[in-house]
Amino acid sequence: MKFFVDVLLALILILFFSIFILLIIAAVRLTSKGPIFYWSDRIGKHNKVFKMPKFRSMLLDTPVVATHLLDSPAFYVALV
């Protein structure tokens, strides 16, 4: 019985959060050209690099450096 409750709750949460995900996708698509997702390199278990998808909030021509190292980070943010 617990398994079915867990699956039902997971499906309800997926439907609920999919509304917000679709809104974010629409916002990214309407405010700038390019891909919706940005694939960030991360270090995982045993120092293995993996790609983590993130919603893109920066413009495509943003330099690949930490945001705090940019001269004017607000210039590169797409959703302002």
Secondary structure as UniProt FT lines:
FT   HELIX           2..31
FT   STRAND          37..43
FT   HELIX           45..47
FT   STRAND          49..55
FT   TURN            60..61
FT   HELIX           67..69
FT   HELIX           73..76
//
